[in-house]
Amino acid sequence: MNGWMVRVAIAVAVRPWLWLMATRQTVRLAGRGWWRRPPFLPVPAAPYARFRRTTQYGDPETPPTVADVLVWLSWARRFPKTAPGNCREDD
């Protein structure tokens, strides 16, 4: 496991309100058949992770920051409640 993954795991571990969302996102982003390949962890597929790091940081080798992951998980947790389809204007 990479150092940044350990730091993110610790940061999420002390924020119980993010546990469910972190679990959901881990499952959603895990490459297919992750349990069959080393490191036998549900990590994103390498091409996808490389693309996301390139688009976010401009460098495919830059790991995500703990702050960025926490902000993203918080946003994902709130998103269903704030999505346009879920907003209702009173008549």
C-alpha positions as CSV (number, residue, x, y, z in Angstrom):
1,M,0.0,0.0,0.0
2,N,1.3,3.4,-0.9
3,G,2.1,6.0,1.7
4,W,-0.7,8.3,0.5
5,M,-3.2,5.5,0.8
6,V,-2.2,5.0,4.4
7,R,-2.5,8.7,5.2
8,V,-6.0,8.8,3.5
9,A,-7.1,5.7,5.4
10,I,-6.1,7.2,8.7
11,A,-7.8,10.5,7.8
12,V,-11.0,8.7,7.0
13,A,-10.8,6.4,10.0
14,V,-11.1,9.4,12.3
15,R,-14.1,10.7,10.4
16,P,-16.9,8.2,10.9
17,W,-19.4,10.2,8.9
18,L,-17.2,9.5,5.8
19,W,-16.9,5.7,6.4
20,L,-19.9,4.7,4.3
21,M,-19.1,7.0,1.4
22,A,-15.4,5.9,1.4
23,T,-16.5,2.3,1.2
24,R,-19.0,3.0,-1.6
25,Q,-16.4,5.0,-3.6
26,T,-13.7,2.3,-3.0
27,V,-16.1,-0.3,-4.4
28,R,-17.1,1.9,-7.4
29,L,-13.6,2.8,-8.4
30,A,-12.0,-0.6,-7.9
31,G,-10.8,-2.3,-11.0
32,R,-12.7,-5.3,-12.1
33,G,-11.5,-8.5,-10.6
34,W,-9.3,-6.7,-8.1
35,W,-9.4,-9.7,-5.7
36,R,-7.6,-11.8,-8.3
37,R,-4.5,-9.6,-8.7
38,P,-1.8,-8.4,-6.3
39,P,-1.9,-6.3,-4.2
40,F,-5.4,-7.9,-3.7
41,L,-6.8,-4.5,-2.6
42,P,-9.7,-2.6,-4.2
43,V,-7.7,0.1,-5.8
44,P,-8.7,1.9,-8.9
45,A,-7.6,0.5,-12.3
46,A,-4.2,2.0,-13.2
47,P,-5.2,3.7,-16.4
48,Y,-8.1,5.4,-14.7
49,A,-6.0,6.5,-11.7
50,R,-3.4,7.9,-14.1
51,F,-6.0,9.8,-16.1
52,R,-7.5,11.3,-12.9
53,R,-4.1,12.4,-11.6
54,T,-3.3,14.0,-14.9
55,T,-6.5,15.9,-15.1
56,Q,-6.4,17.0,-11.5
57,Y,-2.7,17.7,-10.9
58,G,-1.3,17.9,-14.4
59,D,1.1,15.1,-13.6
60,P,0.2,11.4,-13.7
61,E,2.7,10.6,-11.0
62,T,1.4,13.1,-8.4
63,P,-0.5,11.2,-5.7
64,P,-3.8,12.7,-4.4
65,T,-3.6,14.8,-1.3
66,V,-5.4,13.8,1.8
67,A,-7.3,17.1,1.8
68,D,-8.5,16.6,-1.8
69,V,-9.7,13.1,-1.0
70,L,-11.6,14.3,2.1
71,V,-13.2,17.2,0.2
72,W,-14.2,14.8,-2.6
73,L,-15.8,12.3,-0.1
74,S,-17.6,15.1,1.6
75,W,-18.9,16.3,-1.7
76,A,-20.0,12.8,-2.8
77,R,-21.8,12.4,0.5
78,R,-23.8,15.6,0.0
79,F,-24.3,15.2,-3.8
80,P,-27.5,13.1,-3.9
81,K,-29.2,15.7,-1.7
82,T,-28.1,18.6,-3.8
83,A,-28.4,17.1,-7.3
84,P,-30.7,19.1,-9.6
85,G,-33.2,16.2,-9.9
86,N,-33.6,16.1,-6.2
87,C,-34.2,19.8,-5.8
88,R,-37.8,20.9,-5.7
89,E,-39.0,24.4,-6.0
90,D,-42.1,25.4,-4.1
91,D,-45.0,26.6,-6.2
